[in-house]
Amino acid sequence: MAVELIDELEAGELSVEFEGEEPQVVLEWAIERFSPRIAISTAFQVDGVVVLDMAAEIDPEIRVFSVDTGRLPQETFDLIERLRKRYPRMQLELLAPDPLHLQRLVARKGPNLFLESVENRLLCCNIRKVQPLTRHLATLDAWITGLRRDQWATRTNIRKVEIDHDHGAIVKLNPLAEWTEDEVWAYVRERDLPTNALYDRGYTSIGCAPCTRPVAPGAPSRSGRWWWETNAPKECGIHCAIETGGFEHELHAILGEDTHG
């Protein structure tokens, strides 16, 4: 039986209702409401591991997906294997960029295009991350993230229950929205959860290997992402819609779409 999706009014009411509640309350409601067409989206950063652990307590067969961009650090794959052993019943899907799109991207721009301009970096993120994610979200009614309000300025207004108008008006759930970084790490210690080894080397936000580096103690958590850019969004386009004007023509060409349509 098809699940009836919620509208903006209900999402707003639920967000108010869940404010101040523990993340598990949001997860329990969402899993009951939207299963089996609900899944956790994670890049296997510490927040995603926390959400996965909470959800697995509710549903050991929870669906989890991540995008293997082709440029991830080995430490991320090492963590994935540890999580697969810890949660043997979770349904894990690693999404991949379309091989033809990737071939066109590299042929037109080279493998390290992201270093040349913000537009090129966003184009790379779009082909390697956003497109695979968008295809997958089209099969779901709801997705769960590890987003928190204190991660970066673009995330300060996220709600625990949102309507994702960038992906077919499905439901987007951010159960950790209220949590702080300290609360996340306290949960990790309490539950003895595995985390990415790069955290021990000064990384505070972990994405593709060439685009991520350690940061000085006390620096903003996402300042190690695309550090060579100035006055550019510390976002890839997955969680924050980015105007494509600067690279729209290139994107359509790589996707094989008619740019005059």
Summary of the structure (lengths in Angstrom):
residues: 261
radius of gyration: 18.1
end to end distance: 36.6
largest distance: 55.5
contacts: 774
relative contact order: 0.16
helix: 44%
strand: 10%
